[in-house]
Amino acid sequence: MVRVWYLVGVVAPLAGLVLGIVLLWGRGFSWLPLALMLGMYMITALGITVGYHRLFTHRSFETNGIVKAILGICGSMAVQGPLLKWVAQHRLHHQHSDDDGDPHSPHMRGEGIVEVLKGLWHAHVGWIFAPDPPNLSRYIGDLQKQRLLRLINDLFPLWVTAGLLIPAALGGLLTRSWTGVLLGFIWGGLARIFLVHHVTWSINSVCHLWGTRPFNSHDESRNNFIFGVLGLGEGWHNNHHAFPTSARHGLRWWQIDVSYRVIRVLQWCHLASKVKVPAMEAVAAKQFANR
């Protein structure tokens, strides 16, 4: 029952955002702010899912310096932290998933209702305010050797600022008004950051509590259809934890994985190579039914 209420708590803010859009339509919100919000959402979310996560953290494909720079900058504009720290935290999470040392597991606070709720809060957002684990830099030795990635990491405040100013500038240019600037800043900047954060945090929390577990991943990761769609493929979380280096998280035809489709487009354009996908025999071997 606690899990149900927590799921409501996660979905309610997203529903509130949609309701606010409906109620404000024609009164401070219209097609342009919507386009700016969704466009910036796709750009920055893909920066996280394709760039921060699948490329830099798990090295599920290879690409050139220009694509690396674009993905790193787009991921930075999502305002989830500098590139190197994000990767280090996520690699730490995989090493200790749902065990001691996991920076954002919802399962390490106890079994009572209060403890479960504390765990849910910690997994969703509370972990961000915790001190950094010791020796975090040891997880990113490979990335620290790359000057380009160090530069992107060090210029994080610049990319955050750009992520706010770009939709504001577009809103002003397209409407030729200061009102357009303000609406672009609010919806393409601030509201978009809220949306990207909330969806990403839900992968940490909801997708370790609510959903299906077709694979033996030795943790509580779950596949969740809602966040599989909203998270551009990241919500197929049990699939990912079973095959962490796979560029494809939606392993079934019906599991929508926009991020993998982007990687496939890059591959088709000869901008991505060595794209890792598990063989069907490996997929079958890890399924619970076949243990």
Buried (B, 14 or more C-beta within 10 A) or exposed (E): EBEEEBBEBBBEEBEEBEEEBEEEEEEBBBEBBBBBBBBBBBBBBBBBBBBBBBBBBBBBBEBEEEBBBBBBBBBBBBBBBBBBBBBBBBBBBBEBBBEEEBBBBBBBBEEEEEEBBBBBBBBBBBBBEEEEBEEBEEBBEEBEEBEEBBEBBEBBEEBBEBBBBBBBBBBBEEBEEEEBBBBBBBBBBEBBBBBBBBBBBBBBBBBBBBBEBBBBBEBBBBBBBBBBBBBBBBBBBBBBBBBBBBBBBBBEEEBBBBBBBBBBEBBEEEBBEEBBBBEEEEBEEBEEEEE
